[in-house]
Amino acid sequence: RGCQVRIIDKLQEQMLQTRASGIAAHSMEVLPEAVVGKILSTSKHVVHARLWETQDKGSGQLVGDIDFRPMKTSAAFKGMRSQMQWLTEKQLTEHLESFPRVQDPRQCMAIERGVELVSFAEKADCVECELKNNHTGMTERVATKFLLGTDGGRSTIRKQLGFTFDGETTAEYFVALHARFENYVGALDCMDLYFSKGS
């Protein structure tokens, strides 16, 4: 729409860890059509999830079954799509890189990796940002009309604005495994979650 946009990420390269593997029906509705097509071709359609509590000898007791089918915002999408988070990010990045840069239409949009927001200040007609290039150590100042913070729970923007992130950290550990199992007898449209019994 004629906007000059810069997208920065302080990570040097895309993270390959999975923090969230579910894509809700509403997200599928608002994503670009080209991205939706890729997700539909690579993801699994999950319609319910089973919660298991692991017993002392390794057996599992079913403690919950959640039906995802009511989670629909239109006839087109219901339930949830599931795939590795890094793959979803890769598909979104590929779509982003298909657009020309407003600053130079001969080049494509790109995420500036290894660049982080150090600080920012609101001015009368703009937001003045200090960026640091972690590749070179150089800093630069940028004036922009809008600053969008999508940097998660440890957000630099949230902290500088003084917004709290209430809650507590629980002593829980999660393991995500992406693998194919030969002769798997479970339901392919179901997600199984296993929890330790605890004390």
Steps between C-alpha positions, in 0.01 A plus 500: 500500500794731442636471857873482557549210739801359682475167680785425739586192705790489744544127436773432247293228335155349521433304818437131438344429839128448528318715754155462344397249237129579470343740249144598593215524251479879529870533419443300184225745403720809525823360356580572131351247260841387376614425856175317580555277198848404621379432854216280375748295297756449780300493825279247673132567566440451873139470616550392859767466769537237768668573833674210669643471849801271516474242777781358715581209268487701179140430404270789419157588636273716283395805703354721228383512139455841336292533185645767268224479239288777661806727460394631160439853378375402154409192300846503343701430816426301812711339763871580485792455263820365654858516374846602616513868594818560300323376187213746550753782545686387187178507296415848628853624426490363146174688441648821643801470272273488195418870543721782368645749744335841483842661555643320195253297286792315341554322832266272694385538858717322754533456874809680626648233723754583767348846546337594830312792649709652779273788602232733371348838583170656403538837326239750387472355149672161515653225708879519505664158522857395565591179319814291544644274231645206692704395196698825489435654842386819327194692622260722307208726577175462311193724506173319436127568530425163656695252711349153530624272777468130420795393710332268748497478877843662540396793282734800501208723402275372780771547761590852387133600502477373858235235436519203735471138393316356798510132577737240631745249361415142590752220527387319187698362208364414158649283228384538139583217262438518125540154352334236286412168660469186292186295558344772715156387617376826653253746347669732252254781573569493875769666710616307806647689796674306777556645847688356793290416805699725729510474875 
